[in-house]
């Protein structure tokens, strides 16, 4: 796992990476990055990630410090 800055994030998304926000659903509904799916951290497991494309990178984020 590594931190990704915005320019690299945009490049990853342009190449097909998937964006997953791990905050609770209420916070996701309030504000999230375009194209992000919500899988709250407490529910992150094999079943909740089954729809993710295993052949593409996955970028997981939360709003740390905001």
N, C-alpha and C positions, 0 to 999 in steps of 0.2 A: 504494500500500500504506500502511496506517496501523495503529497499535496500537489494540486494542479492549479496554476494561475490562469486567469481568464484567457489570454491568447492561446495557451495550450488546450484549454477546455473547448474553445471554439473550433480549433483544428480537429480535436477528437470527435466532436459532434458532427462536423462536416464529413468525417470519415465513417460515421455510423454508430458512434458510441451511444450508449443509453444512459439517461440521467435519472437517478433515483434519489428522491428526498426522503430522509429517514425521520423527520419530525412528526409529531402526532397529526392526525387528519385535520384537526381544527386549525392548526398553524399552516398546514399545506393549503387549506381552503382560503385562508386569509391572503397568502402571497407565496408564490413559488416561481421558479424559473420556467420559461416557456418550454414545453415538451417534456417536462419532468413528470415522472409517475411517483406516487406516494406509497411507500412501504415503511410504516413506522418501525423504528429500530426494535422495539419490543416484540414485533411480529415478523422480523426478518428471519426467514428460514427457507428450507428447500421448497415448501409448498407455495409460499408467497412470492418466490422468485421464479417459479416455473415458467412464466410467460416471457421472461427475459431471454434474449437470443444469446446462447452460450458461445457463439462464434464472434461476438462483438464485445468490445470493452464496456465495462459498466463503471460510471462515475457516480459515487455516492456522496451526498452532501447534506449539511445542516447549516443553520445560521449561527454558528459559534461566534459569540461576541456582539451580536446585534440585539 
